[in-house]
Amino acid sequence: MYKLRTLFILIFALTISILTFSKSKPETSSDNFYELKKINQIVIKLIKKRDISALSKYAHPKKGIMFSPYSDLKNNDNQIIEKKELVKIYEKNEELVWGEYDGTGVRILLTFDNYFDRFIYDEDFIEYEPNYDSIMGTGNSIENMNSVFPYARSVEYYTPGTEEYAYMDWKSLRLLYEIYRGKYYLVAVVHNEWTI
């Protein structure tokens, strides 16, 4: 009787663990690092060339791309542009609110092209070594990318700044990717710099 009861408990425990681990869950950051590197190399080149049409193919099909001028991703003014709208918004050349300038609270009202100049590719980031899943540039801004995008992989391009400005002129560009249907897609383009 004791053996039968023990066997029953083991079978029950095994069944519970199989059911628990077999439930579908979002694809996580432990997936294929080589694929991430490959996609990121393409994306950073497209950003440098400003090939928005080609870049839109790498935008997350469901979430689009969030654009944030600083590392606080919970700011309600961050633009989230759907994949199908990316090219239209870029070509329209209308001013949009992208957040607030650090230290002043003045709204960032820029065309996509001007935002690109100031808050996306304001350094030749492709010349710097990418850092995967680690934060290099931190300032006084809130760092909450992991709570906003808990399943994302991050790639950061960091420029250390210059001695002339006591290295307070550092900047970084973070590209966040999530897996959707087995492939990495861009979910956020985050600019960061020294903040007040």
N, C-alpha and C positions, 0 to 999 in steps of 0.2 A: 504494500500500500504506500509506504514511504517513497519508494522509487517511482511509482506512478504519479504521485503528487509532485515530486521534484521534476519529473519529465514534463508534466503539464505546465508547471511554472516556467520552465525553460522555453517551452514552445510559445507560451503566452508572451513572455518577454521578447523573444525573437520576433514574433509577429508585430508587436508594438513598435520595436525599433525599425523594422522594415517599413512599416506604414509611416512612421515619423520622417525617415530620411528619404522616402520616395516621393513625398509631396513636392510639387513644382515650386521652385524658388527662382528668383532672378539670377541670371548668370553673373558670376562675381569676378572680382579682380584677380583671381588665381588662374584665369584662363589665358592661354597662349600669348606669352610675352613677345615672341617673334612676330606674330601678326600685328600686335600693337605697334611695335617699332616700324614695321613696314608701312602701316596706315599713317602713322605720325609723320614719317619722312615725306610722304605724298602731301599730307595736309599742310605742313609747314612751308613746303615749296609753293603750294597754291596760295597760301596767305601772302607770302613774299611777293608773288606775281599779281596778287589781287584778282585771281581768276575765280570770281564769285560763282559763276555758273558751274565750274568743275567742283568747287568747294561744296556747293549745295548737295552734290551726290554723296558726300560724307556726313551730312547733317542727320541727326537721329530722326528716323521716320515718324515717330510718335511725339517726341519731346521737342524737336527743333533744336536750336542752339541758343543758350543764354549768353548774353554779352554783358560783362560786368567790368566797370572801370577800376574797381578796387576789389580786394579779397572778401569783402562782406557780401555774400551771395543772397542774403535774406532781405536785401534792400528791395522794396517794392517797385522801384523805378527801373530796375535792370530790364533790359529788353530781352524778350524771348521771341525769336523769329522762327516760324515754322519753315520746314524744308522747302515747301513749294512757294513761300513768300520771299525767300532770301534774295533772289535775283531781282524781283520786282521792286523791293524796298531799296536795294542798292541803286537801281537805275532811275527810280523816281527822284532821287536827290532832294527829298524833303527833310526838313529838320525833325528830329525825334528827341524825346527826353530819354537820356541814357543813365540817369542817376543824378548825383550831386557832387560838385567839386569838393574835394577834401578841404576842411578848414573854413570854408565860406558858407556852405549850405546852398550856394547858387546852383540852380539846375543846369545840368549839362545838356544843352540844346544844340545839337549838331546834326549835319547830314551824315549818312552812313560813311561816305567818303572821308569827311573831316574827322569823324570818330575813329575811323581806321588809322588816320595819320597820328592822332593823339593817343589813342587808347588800345590799339591793337599792334600795329607794327611801327612803333616809334623808335625802335632800335633795329639793327640788322641781327635779329635774334637767331637766325639760322647759322650764324657764325659761332655760336656758343654751344657747348656740349649740353644735350638735353638730360635732365634729371628725371628719373622715373619714380613715381610714387613717393616723392619726398619734396618738402617745401624748403626752398633756399632763401627766397626773399620774404622777409617779414618786417612789418612796421607796426604802427599803432592800430591798424585796421583789424577787425575781427576776422579770424581764420575759421570759416565754417563750411568749407567745401565738403568735408567728410559727412557732415550732418545733412546737407542739402542733396548731395549725390553720394550716398553711402556705398554704392556698387561701382563707382567710377574709378578708372585708372587715370592718374594725372601725369602729364609730361610738362616740365617747367624749363623754360629757357631763361636764364638769369644773367644779367649784366651787373658786375659788382660795383660799378660807379668809379669815381676818380678821386685821387688824393686831393686834388684842387678843391673839391667840395666835401672833404672829409667822408667820402664814400656814401654821402646821403643822396647822391643822384643815381643810386641803383634802380634797376627796373627789372620786372619779370613778366613773362607771358606764360600763362598756364593753359594748357589744352586738356580738357577732361573728356574722356571717352567711356561709353558704356556699351556692353554687348547687347545686340538685339538680333534675334534669330541667327545666332552663331557668328556675327560679324561686329567688329568695333565701329561705332559711330560717334561723331563729335557731339557732345551735349552742352559744352560751355567753353567760352573763350574769356579768360580772366586776366586782366591786366593788373599789375600791382607795382607800387613804388613807395618810397618813403612818404609817410603821411604824418600829419600833425596830431 
